[in-house]
Amino acid sequence: MKRVTGIGGIFFKARDPKALGEWYRRHLGIDVADWGGAAFAWRSDDNPDGTGTTVWSPFKADTEYFNPGTASFMVNYRVADLHALLAVLREEGCDVDAKTEESEFGKFGWVIDREGNKIELWEPPEGQ
């Protein structure tokens, strides 16, 4: 079974996400969108006709989205089959969040690594 197939996003806390996004736009040329982050498009051997994305996004410093993780960042990993992977992780004794979400953006689940970092697992919609 495939587990992680790539990085779907990098999320990190910022005291002033809007100002920090502007700094990245000005100095590094990142195309920060109105929603506050950027999406980098790419193609892969597994998806030569579709477009994959890796999201970059600062969050407010007091966000609870990374809870119960204690790090100032969260990595979103692309996965091939979210529900199968979550089941295997549970069998392996990992700290898997009981909650999952499904939307037009794909399927999402979360696990806490052995050092307390929250990790987001994302199964993109078909064709992405």
C-alpha positions as CSV (number, residue, x, y, z in Angstrom):
1,M,0.0,0.0,0.0
2,K,1.3,3.5,-0.9
3,R,1.4,5.7,2.1
4,V,2.7,9.3,1.6
5,T,2.9,10.3,-2.1
6,G,4.2,13.9,-1.7
7,I,3.8,17.1,0.3
8,G,0.4,18.8,0.0
9,G,1.2,21.8,2.0
10,I,3.3,23.7,4.5
11,F,1.4,25.6,7.2
12,F,3.0,27.7,9.9
13,K,2.1,30.2,12.6
14,A,2.8,33.9,12.2
15,R,2.3,36.9,14.4
16,D,0.9,38.8,11.4
17,P,0.1,36.4,8.6
18,K,-0.9,39.2,6.2
19,A,2.3,41.2,6.6
20,L,4.4,38.0,6.5
21,G,2.7,37.0,3.3
22,E,3.5,40.4,1.8
23,W,7.1,40.0,2.8
24,Y,7.3,36.6,1.0
25,R,5.5,38.2,-2.0
26,R,7.9,41.1,-2.2
27,H,11.2,39.4,-1.4
28,L,10.8,35.8,-2.7
29,G,8.2,36.4,-5.4
30,I,5.6,34.0,-3.9
31,D,2.2,34.7,-5.5
32,V,0.2,35.1,-2.2
33,A,-3.5,34.9,-3.0
34,D,-6.3,36.9,-1.3
35,W,-7.0,34.0,1.0
36,G,-3.5,34.5,2.5
37,G,-1.5,31.6,1.0
38,A,-0.1,30.3,-2.3
39,A,-0.7,27.2,-4.3
40,F,2.3,25.8,-6.3
41,A,1.1,23.7,-9.3
42,W,3.0,20.8,-10.6
43,R,2.6,17.5,-12.6
44,S,3.9,14.1,-11.8
45,D,4.6,10.7,-13.5
46,D,1.5,9.3,-11.7
47,N,-0.6,12.3,-12.8
48,P,0.8,13.6,-16.2
49,D,-2.4,15.2,-17.4
50,G,-3.6,16.6,-14.1
51,T,-2.2,19.3,-11.9
52,G,-1.1,18.7,-8.3
53,T,-0.7,21.5,-5.8
54,T,1.4,22.2,-2.8
55,V,-0.1,24.9,-0.6
56,W,2.0,27.3,1.4
57,S,0.1,29.2,4.1
58,P,0.8,31.3,7.2
59,F,-1.8,31.0,10.0
60,K,-2.5,33.3,12.9
61,A,-0.2,32.7,15.8
62,D,-3.1,31.8,18.1
63,T,-4.7,29.3,15.6
64,E,-6.0,26.1,17.2
65,Y,-5.9,24.3,13.9
66,F,-2.5,22.7,14.8
67,N,-3.8,21.5,18.2
68,P,-3.2,19.2,20.0
69,G,0.2,19.5,18.3
70,T,2.6,21.9,20.0
71,A,4.8,22.9,17.0
72,S,4.5,26.3,15.2
73,F,4.1,24.4,11.9
74,M,2.1,21.6,10.3
75,V,3.0,19.6,7.2
76,N,0.2,18.3,5.0
77,Y,1.2,15.0,3.2
78,R,-0.5,13.8,0.1
79,V,-1.7,10.2,0.4
80,A,-3.2,7.7,-2.0
81,D,-6.0,6.2,0.2
82,L,-6.7,8.2,3.4
83,H,-9.1,5.8,5.1
84,A,-6.9,2.7,4.5
85,L,-3.8,4.5,5.8
86,L,-5.6,5.8,8.9
87,A,-6.7,2.2,9.6
88,V,-3.1,0.9,9.3
89,L,-1.8,3.7,11.5
90,R,-4.3,2.9,14.2
91,E,-3.2,-0.8,13.9
92,E,0.4,0.3,14.3
93,G,-0.5,2.1,17.6
94,C,-0.3,5.7,16.2
95,D,-2.2,8.6,17.8
96,V,-4.8,9.1,15.0
97,D,-7.5,11.7,15.3
98,A,-11.0,10.1,15.2
99,K,-12.2,13.0,13.0
100,T,-11.9,13.1,9.2
101,E,-13.3,15.6,6.7
102,E,-14.4,15.3,3.1
103,S,-15.1,18.2,0.8
104,E,-14.6,19.3,-2.8
105,F,-10.9,19.8,-1.8
106,G,-10.5,16.1,-0.9
107,K,-10.3,13.9,2.2
108,F,-8.4,15.0,5.3
109,G,-7.3,13.1,8.4
110,W,-4.8,13.8,11.2
111,V,-2.2,12.0,13.2
112,I,0.2,13.1,15.9
113,D,3.9,12.0,15.5
114,R,6.0,10.6,18.4
115,E,7.2,14.2,19.2
116,G,3.7,15.7,19.4
117,N,3.6,17.3,16.0
118,K,0.2,17.3,14.3
119,I,0.4,16.0,10.7
120,E,-2.4,16.5,8.2
121,L,-3.0,13.7,5.7
122,W,-4.7,14.6,2.5
123,E,-6.2,12.5,-0.3
124,P,-6.7,14.9,-3.2
125,P,-9.8,14.7,-5.4
126,E,-9.5,12.6,-8.5
127,G,-7.3,14.2,-11.2
128,Q,-5.2,16.1,-8.8
